């Protein structure tokens, strides 16, 4: 009896060790499978999301490149437009920089002189058709108040009382007489009635059917 009891007691620990070994091996295998599946999932997720990041970056860079091209092109177009505007000639416009080349009728053998002065009408106007008086507005229009008549030392003059582009010309003074011609070859009909040295102080000019007085 004692021998049978001893045999049963010695087999029990062996069975327990076998069961524990099986459980430990199973746990190790399960853990290995779990970590392997988890690692594969993380790795697959990284490979899947990587192209998305690249695509977003590419789309974000595209507008920047287009904007840079636009910024590069715009100044060239502006410069071209400014160049055309600068070089375009102003046809039909008479500027003060245009030289006055007018042949003024002169008396041969009489000394020529010039002066420098600016005049405005004194308000007296004769209507040569009716023999009565008129107004500066009737002669020159509403802008007469801004007009002046200027003679320069270089032998040129400018008459802004008239609105025509041919309001410039050349003149000479000979023996207390002023000979003046506009750029359209029309002679100024001017009569000086008083002088202050070499400069006229009172005179009148005929504008069409009117005689306008200065000084």
C-alpha positions as CSV (number, residue, x, y, z in Angstrom):
1,X,0.0,0.0,0.0
2,X,2.8,2.4,0.8
3,X,4.4,1.8,-2.6
4,X,1.2,2.8,-4.6
5,X,0.7,5.9,-2.6
6,X,4.2,7.1,-3.2
7,X,3.8,6.5,-7.0
8,X,0.6,8.6,-7.3
9,X,2.2,11.5,-5.3
10,X,5.2,11.6,-7.7
11,X,3.1,11.8,-10.9
12,X,1.0,14.8,-9.9
13,X,3.8,17.4,-10.0
14,X,4.9,16.2,-13.4
15,X,1.4,16.7,-14.8
16,X,1.2,20.2,-13.3
17,X,4.5,21.1,-14.9
18,X,3.4,19.9,-18.3
19,X,0.1,21.9,-18.1
20,X,2.0,25.1,-17.0
21,X,4.5,24.6,-19.8
22,X,1.7,24.2,-22.3
23,X,0.1,27.5,-21.0
24,X,3.4,29.3,-21.1
25,X,4.1,28.2,-24.6
26,X,0.6,29.2,-25.7
27,X,0.9,32.6,-24.1
28,X,4.2,33.2,-25.8
29,X,2.8,32.1,-29.2
30,X,-0.3,34.3,-28.7
31,X,1.8,37.2,-27.7
32,X,4.0,36.7,-30.7
33,X,1.1,36.5,-33.0
34,X,-0.5,39.6,-31.4
35,X,2.6,41.7,-31.7
36,X,3.2,40.5,-35.2
37,X,-0.3,41.5,-36.3
38,X,0.0,44.9,-34.5
39,X,3.4,45.6,-36.1
40,X,2.1,44.8,-39.5
41,X,-1.0,47.0,-39.0
42,X,1.2,50.0,-38.0
43,X,3.6,49.4,-40.8
44,X,0.8,49.1,-43.4
45,X,-0.8,52.3,-41.9
46,X,2.5,54.2,-42.4
47,X,2.8,53.0,-45.9
48,X,-0.8,54.0,-46.7
49,X,-0.7,57.5,-45.3
50,X,2.7,58.5,-46.7
51,X,1.5,59.1,-50.3
52,X,-1.3,61.3,-48.9
53,X,1.2,63.6,-47.3
54,X,3.1,63.9,-50.5
55,X,0.0,64.7,-52.5
56,X,-1.1,67.5,-50.2
57,X,2.4,69.0,-50.3
58,X,2.4,68.9,-54.1
59,X,-1.0,70.6,-54.3
60,X,0.1,73.3,-51.9
61,X,3.2,74.1,-53.9
62,X,1.4,74.5,-57.2
63,X,-0.4,77.8,-56.5
64,X,2.9,79.2,-55.1
65,X,4.7,78.5,-58.4
66,X,1.8,80.0,-60.5
67,X,1.9,83.1,-58.3
68,X,5.6,83.5,-58.8
69,X,5.2,83.4,-62.5
70,X,2.4,86.0,-62.4
71,X,4.6,88.3,-60.3
72,X,7.5,87.8,-62.8
73,X,5.3,88.6,-65.8
74,X,3.3,91.5,-64.4
75,X,6.3,94.0,-64.2
76,X,7.3,93.2,-67.8
77,X,3.8,94.0,-69.0
78,X,3.7,97.2,-67.0
79,X,7.1,98.3,-68.2
80,X,6.0,97.7,-71.8
81,X,2.8,99.7,-71.3
82,X,4.7,102.6,-69.7
83,X,7.3,102.5,-72.5
84,X,4.6,102.7,-75.2
85,X,2.9,105.5,-73.4
86,X,6.2,107.4,-73.1
87,X,7.2,107.0,-76.8
88,X,3.8,107.6,-78.3
89,X,3.9,111.0,-80.2
90,X,1.3,113.6,-79.3
91,X,0.1,114.5,-82.8
92,X,-1.5,117.9,-83.3
93,X,-0.3,119.2,-79.9
94,X,1.7,122.5,-79.9
95,X,4.1,122.7,-77.0
96,X,6.3,125.5,-75.8
97,X,9.4,123.4,-76.5
98,X,8.7,123.5,-80.3
99,X,11.1,126.0,-81.9
100,X,9.4,129.0,-83.5
101,X,10.7,129.3,-87.1
102,X,8.7,132.3,-88.5
103,X,9.9,134.8,-91.1
104,X,8.7,138.1,-89.7
105,X,8.4,140.9,-92.2
106,X,10.9,143.7,-91.4
107,X,12.0,147.0,-92.8
108,X,15.4,146.7,-94.4
109,X,18.2,148.8,-92.9
110,X,16.3,149.5,-89.6
111,X,17.7,148.4,-86.3
112,X,15.9,145.4,-84.6
113,X,15.3,145.2,-80.9
114,X,13.3,143.0,-78.4
115,X,11.8,143.3,-74.9
116,X,10.4,141.1,-72.2
117,X,6.9,141.9,-70.8
118,X,3.5,140.4,-70.2
119,X,0.2,142.2,-70.8
120,X,-3.5,141.8,-70.2
121,X,-6.4,143.7,-71.8
122,X,-7.6,146.7,-69.9
123,X,-11.2,145.9,-70.7
124,X,-11.8,148.4,-73.5
125,X,-13.0,146.7,-76.7
126,X,-14.3,148.3,-80.0
127,X,-16.7,146.6,-82.3
128,X,-15.5,147.6,-85.7
129,X,-18.6,146.5,-87.5
130,X,-21.1,148.5,-85.4
131,X,-18.8,151.2,-84.2
132,X,-19.9,150.5,-80.6
133,X,-18.2,148.8,-77.7
134,X,-18.0,145.1,-76.9
135,X,-16.9,142.8,-74.1
136,X,-13.8,140.6,-73.8
137,X,-16.2,137.6,-73.4
138,X,-17.6,138.4,-76.9
139,X,-14.1,138.4,-78.4
140,X,-12.3,135.5,-76.6
141,X,-15.1,133.5,-74.9
142,X,-15.5,132.6,-71.2
143,X,-11.8,131.7,-70.7
144,X,-10.5,135.2,-71.5
145,X,-9.7,136.0,-67.8
146,X,-6.9,133.4,-67.8
147,X,-5.3,134.8,-71.0
148,X,-2.2,136.9,-71.3
149,X,0.1,138.3,-74.1
150,X,3.8,137.7,-73.4
151,X,6.8,139.0,-75.4
152,X,10.2,137.4,-74.8
153,X,13.7,138.7,-75.2
154,X,14.5,135.9,-77.7
155,X,12.1,137.3,-80.3
156,X,9.1,135.0,-79.6
157,X,5.7,135.7,-78.2
158,X,2.7,133.8,-76.8
159,X,-0.9,134.9,-77.0
160,X,-3.1,132.7,-74.7
161,X,-6.0,135.1,-75.1
162,X,-6.9,133.0,-78.1
163,X,-7.7,129.3,-77.9
164,X,-6.1,128.3,-81.2
165,X,-3.0,126.1,-81.2
166,X,-1.4,128.8,-83.4
167,X,-1.1,131.1,-80.4
168,X,2.7,131.5,-80.6
169,X,4.9,133.3,-83.0
170,X,7.9,135.6,-83.6
171,X,8.3,139.4,-83.5
172,X,10.7,142.3,-83.9
173,X,10.7,145.9,-82.9
174,X,11.8,148.5,-85.5
175,X,11.5,152.2,-85.0
176,X,8.8,152.0,-82.3
177,X,6.8,149.6,-84.4
178,X,6.2,145.9,-83.5
179,X,6.1,143.4,-86.4
180,X,4.6,140.1,-85.1
181,X,3.6,136.9,-87.0
182,X,1.8,133.8,-85.6
183,X,2.9,130.3,-86.4
184,X,0.1,130.0,-88.9
185,X,1.7,132.9,-90.9
186,X,-1.0,135.3,-89.8
187,X,0.4,138.8,-89.0
188,X,-0.6,140.4,-85.7
189,X,-2.2,143.8,-86.3
190,X,-0.8,145.7,-83.4
191,X,-0.6,149.5,-82.9
192,X,1.5,151.0,-80.1
193,X,0.4,154.4,-78.8
194,X,2.8,154.8,-75.9
195,X,6.3,153.5,-75.0
196,X,8.2,153.3,-71.8
197,X,11.8,153.2,-73.0
198,X,12.1,150.1,-75.2
199,X,8.8,148.5,-73.9
200,X,5.3,149.4,-75.1
201,X,3.0,150.7,-72.3
202,X,-0.2,151.2,-74.3
203,X,-1.3,149.5,-77.5
204,X,-4.2,147.8,-79.2
205,X,-4.5,144.7,-81.3
206,X,-7.2,143.8,-83.8
207,X,-8.8,140.4,-83.2
208,X,-11.2,139.7,-86.1
209,X,-13.9,142.4,-86.1
210,X,-12.8,143.7,-82.6
211,X,-10.0,146.0,-81.4
212,X,-8.8,145.1,-77.9
213,X,-6.8,147.6,-75.9
214,X,-3.9,147.0,-73.5
215,X,-2.1,149.2,-70.9
